[in-house]
Amino acid sequence: MTVSCRISIDNRPATDAIFQAVPRIGESVSLSIDGNTQDLRVSRVVHVTNGSLEGATIVVEVTTNIL
């Protein structure tokens, strides 16, 4: 099973990414950005819902700054 998440990278416009499981805060993830793979650190994970499961979204904020 995979999880689709909205990714926010260092205040850039959000994009979508698919993970095997929801990343945890502090975890390192590798994502392709502008054709280059980068290691990023998860700084925040937020579950947003508009009142229905179909409208639920997981937003993962990541940073290029390794904490």
C-alpha positions as CSV (number, residue, x, y, z in Angstrom):
1,M,0.0,0.0,0.0
2,T,1.2,3.5,-0.8
3,V,0.4,6.9,0.7
4,S,0.1,10.0,-1.5
5,C,1.3,13.2,0.3
6,R,1.5,16.9,-0.5
7,I,5.2,17.9,-0.1
8,S,6.3,21.4,0.9
9,I,10.0,22.0,0.4
10,D,11.6,25.0,2.0
11,N,8.6,27.3,1.1
12,R,8.6,26.3,-2.5
13,P,5.2,25.6,-4.2
14,A,3.8,22.3,-2.9
15,T,4.0,19.1,-5.0
16,D,2.8,15.5,-4.7
17,A,4.9,12.5,-3.7
18,I,4.1,8.8,-3.0
19,F,5.6,7.0,0.0
20,Q,5.4,3.4,1.2
21,A,4.4,4.9,4.7
22,V,3.9,8.4,6.0
23,P,7.3,9.8,6.9
24,R,8.0,10.7,10.5
25,I,9.4,14.0,11.8
26,G,13.2,13.9,11.8
27,E,13.3,11.2,9.2
28,S,15.4,11.6,6.1
29,V,13.7,11.2,2.7
30,S,15.0,11.2,-0.8
31,L,13.0,13.1,-3.4
32,S,13.6,14.1,-7.0
33,I,13.6,17.9,-7.2
34,D,14.1,19.5,-10.7
35,G,15.5,16.2,-11.9
36,N,18.0,15.8,-9.1
37,T,17.6,13.5,-6.2
38,Q,18.1,15.2,-2.8
39,D,18.1,14.0,0.7
40,L,15.7,16.0,2.8
41,R,14.7,16.1,6.5
42,V,11.0,15.9,7.5
43,S,10.3,18.9,9.8
44,R,6.5,18.6,10.1
45,V,3.6,16.2,9.2
46,V,0.0,17.4,9.2
47,H,-3.2,15.6,8.5
48,V,-5.8,17.9,6.9
49,T,-9.4,17.0,6.4
50,N,-12.3,18.8,5.0
51,G,-14.8,16.6,6.7
52,S,-14.6,13.4,4.6
53,L,-12.1,10.7,4.0
54,E,-12.1,11.4,0.3
55,G,-10.9,15.0,1.0
56,A,-8.2,14.0,3.5
57,T,-4.7,15.1,2.8
58,I,-1.4,14.5,4.4
59,V,1.0,17.5,4.2
60,V,4.7,16.7,4.7
61,E,7.0,19.7,5.2
62,V,10.7,19.0,4.5
63,T,13.8,21.0,4.5
64,T,17.2,20.9,2.8
65,N,18.8,22.0,6.0
66,I,19.8,19.0,8.0
67,L,18.9,19.7,11.6
